[in-house]
Amino acid sequence: MMKSAIIETGGKQYRVSPGKTFTIEKIIGKKAGESVVFDKVLLFDDGKEVKVGMPYLDGVSVEAVVEKEGKGKKVLIVQYKSKTRMRRKRGHRQPFMKTKISA
């Protein structure tokens, strides 16, 4: 039984434990209700011993369920150059997935 672990996904590292809900970068091909397996585990703590990978642990994975897909708040990018009348305003909404650790 896992007590806590540190996983890597989307270029970021997350500390997770069973029942914890967190948001990650969108994983293409996964929908709400499907399970996701994270195999890039950096640290695994089962309550008795702590295993640390260099950089990842072999044969250890963390399973989660996708609860929700969505988009974050709009991020505006404004470019301006003085004396040339150049102004550009663009924006985007970053997609995310809300996941819950099951095992």
C-alpha positions in Angstrom: 0.0 0.0 0.0 1.4 3.4 -1.0 1.6 6.1 1.6 3.0 8.8 -0.8 5.1 9.1 -3.9 6.6 11.7 -6.2 5.7 11.4 -9.9 6.7 13.3 -13.0 4.2 14.2 -15.8 4.0 17.0 -18.2 7.5 18.2 -17.3 6.4 18.8 -13.7 6.8 16.8 -10.5 3.9 16.1 -8.1 3.7 14.7 -4.6 0.8 12.3 -4.5 -1.0 10.0 -2.0 -4.1 7.8 -2.2 -7.3 9.8 -2.6 -5.5 13.1 -3.4 -6.9 15.1 -6.3 -4.7 17.4 -8.4 -4.5 19.0 -11.9 -2.0 18.0 -14.5 -1.2 18.9 -18.1 -3.6 17.3 -20.5 -2.8 13.8 -21.7 -3.9 13.3 -25.3 -6.2 10.3 -25.8 -7.6 10.2 -22.2 -11.2 11.1 -21.3 -13.0 11.6 -18.1 -13.6 8.3 -16.2 -10.5 6.6 -17.7 -7.5 5.4 -15.7 -4.0 6.7 -16.2 -0.8 5.0 -15.1 2.2 7.1 -14.2 5.4 5.1 -14.6 7.9 7.9 -14.0 8.1 7.6 -10.2 10.9 9.4 -8.6 10.3 8.5 -4.9 8.0 5.8 -3.4 7.1 5.6 0.3 5.1 2.6 1.5 5.3 3.5 5.3 8.0 1.0 6.0 10.8 2.0 3.6 11.5 4.9 1.2 12.7 4.0 -2.3 14.5 6.7 -4.3 15.1 6.3 -8.1 18.0 7.6 -10.1 16.2 9.2 -11.9 13.2 6.8 -12.0 12.2 3.6 -10.1 11.9 0.4 -12.1 8.7 -1.7 -11.8 6.9 1.0 -9.7 3.8 2.8 -11.0 1.0 5.0 -9.7 -2.5 4.7 -11.0 -5.0 7.5 -11.2 -8.5 8.2 -12.6 -9.3 11.2 -14.7 -12.2 13.1 -13.1 -12.5 16.1 -15.3 -11.1 17.8 -18.4 -11.1 21.6 -18.8 -9.3 24.8 -19.7 -7.6 27.2 -17.3 -8.1 30.9 -17.1 -7.3 32.9 -20.2 -3.6 34.1 -20.3 -3.1 37.3 -22.3 0.1 38.0 -24.2 0.6 41.7 -25.1 3.4 42.8 -27.4 4.3 46.5 -27.8 7.1 48.3 -29.7 7.4 52.0 -29.2 7.6 54.5 -32.0 6.4 52.0 -34.7 2.7 51.8 -33.7 3.1 48.0 -33.3 0.6 46.5 -30.8 -0.4 42.8 -30.7 -2.7 41.2 -28.2 -3.2 37.4 -28.1 -4.3 34.9 -25.6 -4.9 31.2 -24.9 -6.4 28.9 -22.4 -4.2 26.0 -21.2 -5.9 22.6 -21.2 -5.7 20.6 -18.0 -7.0 17.3 -16.5 -8.2 16.9 -12.9 -7.1 13.4 -11.6 -7.5 11.4 -8.4 -5.0 8.9 -7.2 -6.5 5.5 -6.7 -3.5 3.2 -6.1 
